[in-house]
Amino acid sequence: MKSLHRESLVIHGGESPTDPHGALVSPLYQTSTFVFPDAETGGRRFAGEEAGYIYSRLGNPTVNLLEQRVAALEGMEAGAAAATGMGAVAAATMAFLKAGDHVIASDCIYGCSFALFSHLFERFGVHVSFVDMTDAAALASAFQANTKVVFVETPANPHLKIIDLKKVGQVCAKHPEVRLIVDNTFMTPLLQRPGEFGAHLVVHSATKYLNGHGDVVAGVITGSLEDIHLIKMTTLKDMGATMSPHDAWLITRGLKTLALRMEKHCATAAVVADFLVAHHAVAKVYFPGLKSHQGHGLIGSQMASAGAVIAFELKGGYQAGVQLLNQLEMIRVAVSLGDAESLIQHPASMTHSPLTPEAREQAGITDGLIRISVGLEHVDDIIADLAQSLQQLETHTKHTPQSEVTEVENV
């Protein structure tokens, strides 16, 4: 299986449970517990002396198939499935931390990851430094004697800041006791494999592209056998953020079309980005596929493609952004990404509202920033919806007295 291309691994990766009836699709083991043939077997399994399933929080054949498949896609030895993307982030980081330890995190990450690190970790005596990891010198100088984890998200949510994983990996390699953890949700293993650049663990919100259908919340961690075993036996087992078998079955089903979906997502996003760049109402577009983007040069070496998330700012700022969202007809105002539907949101008041104004400023998240996850609809329909909303926005601006515009902008 290791010789298969990733487009085949999304369908065949991992060892499928043997079905006595020869079912093509791996069965859904929708069970909470597993029966032992005798008491001695139960004792040996609990003692770790014998392989076998005990209880679905500790392992389940359906969940295990998903874990193996995503690990194979990432080029990692093993995987651990979590109930949510944040369950994966929390389990992956906390397994290697204790009070008094130090974490280095990139200065722009998902809002709830920021909240976990800056609020909860601090409460439990773990200090976090947020660093601009496009600056290798700044990263190197952030290390302390008690640093145990470096956490990176690239492309960064929400404005697609790209971090050079090779440079980060080289810095972290000088600190062998530190785990480098990369959130690869935006790229998927088809477009980027952080393990090839030194990441010890890779996390995903499987809610997004891996599932792709907007009907599951889930997370996956991949890494070495040793690290994944530790995570499963500590932060996942004892804190309980494990994935249900049904959710695992749905994600495994969704993975079969991941390669096709990503190809369409990415191709459409490139066209939408060009439309936004050319529109006179748009002040700035953040998309790695544009030559003007700071991370464009890493496409082809670190990333296979620019992905399908675009961020942009309108010349009218926050108020214009709100009006744009409210006037859309097909594109849905929602905070997720990677679904068949195109989704659009306002990060400062939605996904990144946990960040303080100062933290948002440091991360470059303005009040006027808009993020769109480009879906699988026809590209002409996506652009037409954006165009009609932008046209309404321009019409409204033309007919609004200048004093009123100024007053709104000052609110």
C-alpha positions as CSV (number, residue, x, y, z in Angstrom):
1,M,0.0,0.0,0.0
2,K,2.9,2.4,0.6
3,S,3.6,2.4,-3.1
4,L,0.2,3.8,-4.0
5,H,-0.4,7.4,-5.0
6,R,-2.3,9.5,-2.5
7,E,-5.2,9.6,-4.9
8,S,-5.5,5.8,-4.4
9,L,-4.7,5.9,-0.7
10,V,-7.9,8.0,0.0
11,I,-9.7,4.8,-1.2
12,H,-7.5,1.9,-0.2
13,G,-5.2,3.2,2.6
14,G,-5.3,1.3,5.9
15,E,-6.2,-2.3,6.7
16,S,-10.0,-2.8,6.3
17,P,-11.7,-5.0,8.9
18,T,-12.4,-8.4,7.5
19,D,-16.1,-8.9,6.7
20,P,-17.3,-12.5,6.7
21,H,-19.8,-11.6,3.9
22,G,-17.2,-9.9,1.7
23,A,-18.8,-6.5,1.8
24,L,-17.0,-4.0,-0.4
25,V,-17.6,-1.1,2.1
26,S,-16.0,-1.8,5.5
27,P,-18.8,-2.4,8.1
28,L,-19.8,0.2,10.6
29,Y,-19.1,-1.2,14.1
30,Q,-21.7,0.9,15.9
31,T,-21.1,-0.6,19.4
32,S,-20.0,0.8,22.7
33,T,-18.3,-2.3,24.0
34,F,-16.9,-5.6,22.8
35,V,-17.5,-9.1,24.3
36,F,-14.6,-11.2,25.5
37,P,-14.6,-14.9,24.8
38,D,-13.6,-15.5,28.5
39,A,-12.5,-13.6,31.6
40,E,-8.8,-14.3,31.0
41,T,-8.9,-12.6,27.5
42,G,-10.5,-9.5,29.1
43,G,-7.7,-9.4,31.7
44,R,-4.9,-9.8,29.1
45,R,-6.4,-7.0,26.9
46,F,-6.6,-4.6,29.8
47,A,-3.1,-5.5,30.7
48,G,-1.9,-4.7,27.2
49,E,-0.7,-8.3,26.8
50,E,-3.1,-9.2,24.0
51,A,-4.4,-7.2,21.0
52,G,-8.1,-6.8,20.7
53,Y,-10.9,-4.4,21.2
54,I,-12.3,-3.6,24.6
55,Y,-14.6,-0.5,24.5
56,S,-15.1,2.0,21.7
57,R,-13.5,4.9,23.7
58,L,-10.3,2.8,23.7
59,G,-10.5,1.7,20.1
60,N,-13.0,0.6,17.5
61,P,-12.5,-1.1,14.1
62,T,-14.3,1.6,12.1
63,V,-12.4,4.4,13.8
64,N,-9.2,2.5,13.5
65,L,-9.6,2.2,9.7
66,L,-10.0,6.0,9.4
67,E,-6.9,6.5,11.6
68,Q,-4.8,4.3,9.5
69,R,-6.0,5.8,6.2
70,V,-5.3,9.4,7.2
71,A,-1.9,8.3,8.7
72,A,-1.1,6.7,5.3
73,L,-2.0,9.8,3.5
74,E,0.2,11.9,5.7
75,G,3.1,9.4,5.4
76,M,3.0,8.9,9.2
77,E,3.1,5.6,11.2
78,A,-0.2,5.9,13.1
79,G,-3.3,8.0,13.7
80,A,-5.7,8.9,16.5
81,A,-9.2,10.1,15.8
82,A,-10.9,12.8,18.1
83,A,-14.4,14.0,18.5
84,T,-13.6,17.4,17.0
85,G,-10.8,19.3,15.5
86,M,-10.2,21.1,18.8
87,G,-10.2,17.7,20.5
88,A,-7.3,16.8,18.2
89,V,-5.4,20.0,18.9
90,A,-5.9,19.7,22.7
91,A,-5.0,16.0,22.8
92,A,-2.0,16.4,20.6
93,T,-0.5,19.3,22.6
94,M,-1.5,18.4,26.2
95,A,-0.1,14.9,26.0
96,F,3.4,16.5,26.0
97,L,2.9,19.3,28.5
98,K,2.8,19.8,32.2
99,A,2.6,22.8,34.5
100,G,5.8,25.0,34.1
101,D,6.3,24.1,30.4
102,H,6.5,26.5,27.5
103,V,4.8,26.5,24.1
104,I,5.7,28.5,21.0
105,A,2.7,29.1,18.6
106,S,2.5,30.9,15.3
107,D,1.0,34.3,15.8
108,C,-2.0,33.6,13.5
109,I,-4.0,30.5,14.3
110,Y,-7.6,29.4,14.5
111,G,-9.5,31.4,17.2
112,C,-10.3,28.4,19.5
113,S,-6.7,27.2,19.3
114,F,-5.6,30.7,20.4
115,A,-8.2,30.5,23.2
116,L,-6.9,27.1,24.3
117,F,-3.3,28.3,24.4
118,S,-3.7,31.8,25.8
119,H,-6.6,31.2,28.2
120,L,-6.7,27.6,29.4
121,F,-3.0,26.7,29.2
122,E,-2.1,29.8,31.2
123,R,-4.6,28.7,33.9
124,F,-2.8,25.4,34.2
125,G,0.7,26.9,34.4
126,V,1.7,26.5,30.7
127,H,3.1,29.7,29.2
128,V,2.6,30.3,25.5
129,S,4.6,32.7,23.2
130,F,3.0,33.8,20.0
131,V,5.7,34.3,17.3
132,D,5.8,35.4,13.7
133,M,7.2,32.1,12.3
134,T,7.9,33.6,8.9
135,D,10.9,35.0,10.7
136,A,13.2,32.0,11.5
137,A,15.4,34.2,13.7
138,A,12.4,35.2,15.8
139,L,11.4,31.6,16.2
140,A,14.9,30.5,17.2
141,S,15.1,33.3,19.8
142,A,11.7,32.3,21.3
143,F,13.0,28.9,22.6
144,Q,13.4,28.5,26.3
145,A,14.8,25.8,28.4
146,N,11.3,24.5,29.2
147,T,9.9,24.7,25.6
148,K,8.2,21.4,24.8
149,V,5.9,22.1,21.9
150,V,5.9,24.3,18.7
151,F,2.5,24.7,17.1
152,V,2.1,25.9,13.5
153,E,-0.8,26.5,11.3
154,T,-0.1,27.0,7.6
155,P,-1.8,28.4,5.6
156,A,-2.9,30.4,8.6
157,N,-6.5,30.9,9.4
158,P,-8.1,33.2,8.3
159,H,-5.8,35.3,6.0
160,L,-3.7,32.6,4.4
161,K,-0.3,33.6,5.8
162,I,2.2,30.9,4.7
163,I,4.9,29.6,7.0
164,D,8.0,27.9,5.5
165,L,7.9,24.5,7.2
166,K,11.4,23.5,6.0
167,K,12.8,26.5,7.9
168,V,10.7,25.9,11.0
169,G,11.7,22.2,10.9
170,Q,15.4,23.1,10.7
171,V,15.1,25.4,13.8
172,C,13.1,22.8,15.7
173,A,15.6,20.0,14.8
174,K,18.1,21.8,17.1
175,H,15.8,21.0,20.0
176,P,15.2,17.3,19.8
177,E,13.1,17.3,23.0
178,V,10.5,19.6,21.4
179,R,7.4,18.3,19.4
180,L,6.7,20.2,16.2
181,I,2.9,20.0,15.7
182,V,1.3,21.3,12.4
183,D,-2.3,22.0,11.7
184,N,-2.8,20.9,8.1
185,T,-6.5,21.4,7.9
186,F,-6.5,23.9,5.0
187,M,-4.2,21.9,2.8
188,T,-5.2,18.3,3.4
189,P,-2.5,15.5,3.0
190,L,-3.1,15.7,-0.8
191,L,-1.7,19.3,-1.0
192,Q,0.9,19.3,1.8
193,R,2.6,16.8,4.1
194,P,4.2,18.5,7.0
195,G,6.0,15.3,8.2
196,E,8.3,15.7,5.2
197,F,9.6,18.9,6.7
198,G,10.2,17.7,10.2
199,A,6.7,17.8,11.9
200,H,6.4,15.2,14.6
201,L,2.6,15.4,14.7
202,V,0.0,16.6,12.1
203,V,-3.5,17.5,13.1
204,H,-6.7,18.0,11.1
205,S,-10.1,19.2,11.7
206,A,-11.7,16.3,9.8
207,T,-14.9,18.3,9.8
208,K,-13.5,20.2,6.9
209,Y,-12.1,18.7,3.6
210,L,-11.5,15.2,4.9
211,N,-15.2,14.7,5.4
212,G,-16.3,17.3,2.9
213,H,-20.0,17.1,3.4
214,G,-20.8,19.4,6.3
215,D,-22.4,16.7,8.4
216,V,-19.7,15.7,10.9
217,V,-17.5,17.4,13.5
218,A,-14.2,15.4,14.0
219,G,-10.5,15.6,14.3
220,V,-7.5,13.4,13.4
221,I,-3.9,13.3,14.7
222,T,-1.1,11.5,12.9
223,G,2.5,10.8,14.0
224,S,4.8,8.1,15.2
225,L,3.6,4.9,16.8
226,E,5.1,5.9,20.1
227,D,3.6,9.4,20.2
228,I,0.1,8.3,19.0
229,H,0.1,5.5,21.6
230,L,0.9,8.1,24.3
231,I,-1.9,10.4,23.1
232,K,-4.4,7.5,22.9
233,M,-3.6,6.2,26.4
234,T,-3.6,9.6,28.1
235,T,-5.3,12.7,26.7
236,L,-7.8,10.9,24.5
237,K,-8.6,8.0,26.8
238,D,-8.8,9.9,30.0
239,M,-10.3,13.2,28.7
240,G,-12.6,11.3,26.5
241,A,-12.7,13.4,23.3
242,T,-12.9,10.3,21.1
243,M,-14.7,9.9,17.8
244,S,-17.9,8.0,17.3
245,P,-17.8,5.0,15.0
246,H,-20.6,6.5,12.8
247,D,-18.7,9.7,12.3
248,A,-15.6,7.7,11.4
249,W,-17.6,5.7,8.9
250,L,-18.9,9.0,7.3
251,I,-15.5,10.5,7.0
252,T,-14.0,7.3,5.5
253,R,-16.8,7.5,3.0
254,G,-16.1,11.2,2.3
255,L,-12.4,10.5,1.8
256,K,-13.1,8.4,-1.3
257,T,-13.8,11.6,-3.3
258,L,-11.2,13.8,-1.6
259,A,-8.8,13.9,-4.6
260,L,-11.6,14.9,-7.0
261,R,-13.1,17.4,-4.6
262,M,-9.8,19.1,-4.0
263,E,-9.0,19.4,-7.7
264,K,-12.4,21.2,-8.2
265,H,-12.1,23.3,-5.1
266,C,-8.7,24.6,-6.0
267,A,-9.4,25.2,-9.7
268,T,-12.5,27.2,-8.9
269,A,-10.8,29.2,-6.1
270,A,-8.1,30.4,-8.5
271,V,-10.7,31.8,-10.8
272,V,-12.6,33.4,-7.9
273,A,-9.4,35.0,-6.6
274,D,-8.7,36.5,-10.0
275,F,-12.3,38.0,-10.1
276,L,-11.8,39.6,-6.6
277,V,-8.4,41.0,-7.6
278,A,-9.9,42.7,-10.6
279,H,-12.9,44.1,-8.8
280,H,-12.6,47.8,-8.0
281,A,-14.5,47.5,-4.7
282,V,-11.9,45.0,-3.3
283,A,-9.0,46.6,-1.5
284,K,-6.8,43.5,-1.0
285,V,-6.9,39.7,-1.7
286,Y,-5.0,37.1,0.3
287,F,-4.6,33.9,-1.7
288,P,-1.3,31.9,-2.1
289,G,-2.1,31.4,-5.8
290,L,-1.5,35.0,-6.5
291,K,2.1,36.0,-7.4
292,S,1.8,38.9,-5.0
293,H,1.2,36.6,-2.0
294,Q,4.1,36.2,0.4
295,G,3.9,32.4,0.3
296,H,3.4,32.0,-3.4
297,G,7.0,30.8,-3.9
298,L,6.3,27.7,-1.7
299,I,3.8,26.3,-4.2
300,G,5.5,23.4,-5.8
301,S,8.0,22.8,-3.0
302,Q,5.9,22.8,0.2
303,M,2.4,23.0,-1.2
304,A,1.1,21.3,-4.3
305,S,-1.6,24.0,-4.8
306,A,-2.9,27.2,-3.2
307,G,-5.9,25.5,-1.7
308,A,-9.5,26.8,-1.8
309,V,-9.8,29.4,0.9
310,I,-9.5,33.1,0.0
311,A,-9.5,36.1,2.3
312,F,-10.1,39.7,1.1
313,E,-10.9,43.2,2.3
314,L,-13.3,45.6,0.8
315,K,-12.6,49.3,0.4
316,G,-15.6,50.1,2.6
317,G,-14.1,48.1,5.6
318,Y,-16.2,46.4,8.2
319,Q,-19.6,47.9,7.2
320,A,-19.1,47.0,3.6
321,G,-18.2,43.5,4.5
322,V,-21.3,43.0,6.6
323,Q,-23.5,44.3,3.7
324,L,-21.7,42.0,1.3
325,L,-22.5,38.9,3.4
326,N,-26.1,39.9,4.0
327,Q,-26.8,40.4,0.3
328,L,-25.5,37.1,-1.0
329,E,-28.1,34.7,-2.3
330,M,-26.4,31.3,-3.0
331,I,-23.2,31.5,-0.9
332,R,-23.9,30.7,2.7
333,V,-22.8,32.8,5.7
334,A,-21.3,30.1,7.9
335,V,-18.0,29.6,9.7
336,S,-16.8,26.2,8.5
337,L,-14.8,25.4,5.3
338,G,-14.1,22.5,3.0
339,D,-17.8,21.7,2.3
340,A,-19.5,21.3,-1.0
341,E,-21.2,24.6,-0.3
342,S,-19.3,27.9,-0.6
343,L,-19.2,29.4,2.8
344,I,-18.3,33.0,3.8
345,Q,-17.7,34.6,7.2
346,H,-16.3,37.6,9.1
347,P,-13.4,36.3,11.2
348,A,-13.1,39.3,13.6
349,S,-16.6,38.8,14.9
350,M,-16.9,35.1,14.3
351,T,-14.1,32.5,14.2
352,H,-11.4,34.8,15.6
353,S,-13.5,36.7,18.1
354,P,-11.7,34.9,21.0
355,L,-8.6,36.9,20.1
356,T,-8.1,40.2,21.8
357,P,-8.1,43.3,19.6
358,E,-4.3,43.4,20.2
359,A,-3.8,39.8,19.2
360,R,-5.9,40.3,16.1
361,E,-3.8,43.3,15.2
362,Q,-0.6,41.3,15.7
363,A,-2.0,38.5,13.5
364,G,-3.0,40.9,10.8
365,I,-6.8,40.2,11.2
366,T,-8.5,43.5,10.4
367,D,-12.2,44.3,11.2
368,G,-12.8,44.4,7.5
369,L,-11.4,41.0,6.6
370,I,-13.7,38.5,4.9
371,R,-13.0,34.8,4.4
372,I,-14.6,32.6,1.8
373,S,-14.3,28.8,1.4
374,V,-14.9,28.1,-2.2
375,G,-17.2,25.2,-2.7
376,L,-18.1,22.8,-5.5
377,E,-20.8,24.9,-7.2
378,H,-20.2,26.1,-10.8
379,V,-17.6,28.8,-10.8
380,D,-19.9,31.1,-12.8
381,D,-22.6,30.9,-10.2
382,I,-20.1,31.7,-7.3
383,I,-18.8,34.7,-9.2
384,A,-22.3,35.9,-10.2
385,D,-23.4,35.8,-6.5
386,L,-20.4,37.8,-5.4
387,A,-20.8,40.2,-8.3
388,Q,-24.5,41.0,-7.6
389,S,-23.7,41.6,-3.9
390,L,-20.8,43.9,-4.7
391,Q,-23.0,45.7,-7.2
392,Q,-25.7,46.3,-4.5
393,L,-22.9,47.5,-2.2
394,E,-21.7,50.0,-4.7
395,T,-25.3,51.2,-5.4
396,H,-25.9,51.7,-1.7
397,T,-22.6,53.6,-1.3
398,K,-23.5,56.0,-4.1
399,H,-26.8,56.8,-2.6
400,T,-25.6,57.2,0.9
401,P,-24.7,60.8,2.1
402,Q,-21.0,61.1,2.8
403,S,-21.7,62.3,6.3
404,E,-23.6,59.0,6.9
405,V,-20.8,56.9,5.5
406,T,-18.3,58.6,7.7
407,E,-20.5,58.1,10.7
408,V,-20.9,54.4,10.0
409,E,-17.1,53.9,9.5
410,N,-16.4,55.6,12.8
411,V,-18.6,53.3,14.8
